Amino acid sequence: MSVVDHPGNGRGKGAQPHVLRHILIGFFTLAPLWVTWLVLDFLFSLLARTGAPLLRGAARVLRPFSETLADWLLNPTVQYLLAALVTLAGLYAVGLLTSLVLGRRMIAFLERQVGRLPLVQTIYGATKRFLETLRQPPVAGQRVVLISFPSPEMKALGLVTKVMRDPDTGRELAAVYVPTSPNPTSGYIEIVPLDEVVQTDWSMEEAMTFVMTGGTNAPETVRFARPPRDPPA
C-alpha cells in the first residue's frame, strides 16, 4: 500500500481543519470577554493607583488604634477595590464642586497656579481645550464626519475640532481628529478642505462606540459621499 493511500493520512488531513475551526470558534467566543476584561482591568488599575496613597495614609493613621484594620486596608485585593471606589468618589465630589460657584472659583484659582508652570500649562491647556471642543456644539455642520484617508478611495471617521480659513484662497479648512481603534485617545490630525468633508448624522457616543468596537457596533446607515450639489440657476 502506498503512502498516499494510507487511511491515516486522510484522517490526519481532515483533523487539522476540524481542530483549527474549533480553535477559531473558541477564540472569537472568548475574545470579547478578554478585551472587556483588559479595558476594565486597565481602568480599575488606574483608579487604584490614584487612590492607593490615600489608603496607605489612612492605614498609617489607624495603625496605633487598630493593627487589624490597618493591615486590612493594606491588603492588595481590598486596596485595589477601595482605592478605585475612593477615586470614583473623588471624581464625583470634584464634579459636584464644579457645579457650585465656590467650586468654580477654586478650580479657576488652581488653573491660574498651573498656568505659571510653562511645560505643565502647555500640556494642561492643550488637553483642556481639546476636551472642551468635543463637549461643545460643532462649529459648522456635524462634529462627526468622514474624510478621504489614507487614500481617496477610503474613508476614515473623524471629529471636527476647528474650522480655519486659507488666507490666500479664502477656502475653509477643517482640522479633523481621526481616532485609532480600539483606543480613541491616540490618532491623527488632518487638515481637510471643509467642502470635501462628508457630514454624518452620528452622535459622539455612536462614533466612540464605532471606534472602540472596531466598527462592529455601528448605526445601520452612513453617508459615504457628499450629496451632489444643485446646479447653479
C-alpha positions in Angstrom: 0.0 0.0 0.0 1.4 3.4 -0.9 1.9 6.3 1.4 -0.7 8.3 -0.5 -3.4 5.6 0.0 -2.7 5.1 3.8 -6.0 5.5 5.7 -4.3 7.5 8.5 -3.3 10.3 6.0 -7.0 11.1 5.3 -7.9 11.3 8.9 -4.9 13.5 9.7 -5.7 15.9 6.9 -9.4 16.1 8.0 -8.5 16.5 11.7 -6.4 19.6 11.1 -9.2 21.8 9.7 -11.5 20.4 12.4 -9.2 21.4 15.2 -8.4 24.8 13.7 -12.1 25.5 13.2 -12.8 24.9 16.8 -9.8 26.9 18.0 -11.1 29.9 15.9 -14.6 29.4 17.3 -13.2 29.4 20.9 -11.1 32.5 20.1 -14.0 34.5 18.7 -16.2 33.4 21.6 -13.7 34.5 24.3 -12.1 37.5 22.6 -14.9 40.0 23.5 -14.7 38.9 27.2 -10.9 39.1 27.1 -11.0 42.6 25.6 -13.7 43.7 28.1 -11.5 42.4 31.0 -8.4 44.2 29.7 -10.3 47.5 29.4 -11.8 47.1 32.9 -8.6 46.0 34.4 -6.8 49.0 32.9 -9.4 51.4 34.3 -9.5 49.8 37.7 -5.7 49.7 37.9 -5.6 53.3 37.0 -8.2 54.2 39.6 -6.5 52.0 42.2 -3.1 53.6 41.6 -4.6 57.0 42.0 -6.4 56.2 45.3 -3.7 53.9 46.8 -1.7 56.7 48.5 -4.8 57.8 50.4 -5.4 54.3 51.7 -1.8 53.9 52.8 -2.0 57.2 54.6 -5.2 56.1 56.3 -3.6 52.8 57.3 -0.7 54.7 59.0 -3.2 56.9 60.9 -5.2 53.9 62.1 -2.3 51.6 63.0 -1.9 53.0 66.5 -5.5 52.3 67.2 -6.1 49.0 65.3 -3.4 46.9 63.7 -6.1 44.6 62.2 -7.9 47.4 60.4 -4.6 48.9 59.2 -3.5 45.6 57.8 -6.9 45.1 56.2 -6.6 48.4 54.4 -3.1 47.3 53.0 -4.4 44.0 51.7 -3.8 44.1 47.9 -7.3 43.0 47.0 -9.0 45.3 49.4 -6.7 48.1 48.5 -7.4 47.6 44.8 -11.2 47.8 45.3 -11.3 50.5 47.9 -8.8 52.7 46.0 -10.9 52.5 42.9 -14.0 53.4 44.9 -12.2 56.3 46.6 -11.1 57.7 43.3 -14.6 57.4 41.8 -16.0 59.2 44.9 -13.3 61.9 44.5 -14.3 62.4 40.8 -17.9 62.7 41.8 -17.0 65.2 44.5 -15.0 67.3 42.0 -17.9 67.2 39.6 -20.3 68.3 42.3 -17.9 71.0 43.5 -17.5 72.3 39.9 -21.3 72.8 39.6 -21.1 75.3 42.5 -19.9 78.9 42.3 -17.3 78.4 45.1 -16.0 75.3 43.4 -15.6 77.0 40.1 -13.7 79.8 41.8 -11.4 77.3 43.5 -10.7 75.5 40.2 -10.1 78.8 38.4 -7.5 79.6 41.2 -5.8 76.3 40.7 -5.7 76.7 36.9 -4.0 80.1 37.4 -1.4 78.4 39.5 -0.9 75.7 36.9 -0.6 78.5 34.2 2.6 79.7 35.9 4.4 76.4 35.1 5.4 76.6 31.4 5.5 72.9 30.4 2.6 71.9 32.7 0.5 74.7 31.4 1.1 73.7 27.8 0.0 70.1 28.4 -2.9 71.0 30.7 -4.1 73.8 28.5 -4.0 71.8 25.3 -5.8 68.8 26.8 -8.5 71.0 28.4 -9.1 72.9 25.1 -9.4 69.6 23.2 -11.9 68.1 25.6 -13.9 71.3 25.8 -14.0 71.3 22.0 -15.5 67.8 21.9 -18.1 68.8 24.5 -19.3 71.9 22.8 -21.6 72.0 19.7 -19.7 71.8 16.4 -18.5 74.9 14.7 -20.1 74.1 11.3 -22.2 71.1 10.4 -21.9 67.9 12.4 -19.0 67.1 14.7 -18.6 63.5 13.4 -17.5 63.4 9.8 -15.9 61.2 7.2 -12.7 62.2 5.3 -10.7 60.6 2.5 -7.9 59.0 4.5 -5.5 57.4 3.9 -6.4 57.3 0.2 -9.1 58.9 -1.9 -11.0 55.6 -2.2 -11.2 55.0 1.6 -13.0 57.0 4.3 -12.0 57.5 7.9 -14.1 58.5 10.8 -13.1 61.9 12.2 -14.1 64.6 14.6 -14.1 68.3 13.5 -12.2 70.2 16.2 -11.8 73.6 14.4 -12.6 75.4 11.2 -9.9 77.7 9.7 -9.5 79.7 6.5 -6.8 79.8 3.9 -5.7 83.5 3.7 -4.7 83.1 0.0 -7.8 81.4 -1.4 -10.4 82.1 1.3 -11.2 78.4 1.3 -12.5 77.0 4.6 -10.4 74.2 6.1 -11.4 71.8 8.9 -9.0 70.4 11.5 -10.2 66.8 11.9 -9.0 64.4 14.6 -9.0 60.8 13.3 -9.1 58.4 16.3 -7.5 55.0 16.1 -9.2 51.8 17.1 -9.8 50.4 19.7 -8.1 53.2 21.6 -9.6 56.6 20.6 -7.1 58.6 22.7 -4.5 58.2 20.0 -4.9 59.2 16.4 -4.1 61.7 13.6 -4.7 65.3 12.9 -5.7 66.0 9.3 -6.4 69.4 7.7 -9.1 68.9 5.1 -11.0 71.4 2.9 -14.4 71.8 4.5 -16.2 71.3 1.2 -14.6 67.8 0.9 -15.7 66.7 4.4 -18.7 64.2 4.4 -21.1 65.1 7.1 -22.8 62.3 9.1 -25.7 62.2 11.4 -23.9 60.1 14.0 -23.6 61.3 17.6 -20.4 61.4 19.6 -21.5 58.3 21.5 -22.1 56.4 18.3 -18.7 57.5 16.9 -16.8 56.4 20.0 -18.7 53.1 20.1 -17.8 52.5 16.4 -14.1 53.2 17.1 -13.8 51.2 20.3 -15.5 48.1 18.8 -13.6 48.1 15.6 -16.6 49.1 13.5 -18.7 46.2 14.6 -21.1 48.3 16.6 -22.3 50.9 14.2 -25.5 52.5 13.0 -27.2 50.8 10.1 -26.6 53.7 7.7 -23.8 56.1 7.0 -23.4 58.7 4.2 -20.2 57.7 2.4 -20.1 60.6 -0.2 -21.2 64.2 -0.2 -24.6 64.8 -1.8 -24.5 66.2 -5.3 -24.6 70.0 -5.4 -27.6 71.7 -7.1 -26.6 73.2 -10.5 -26.4 77.0 -10.5 -29.6 78.6 -11.7 
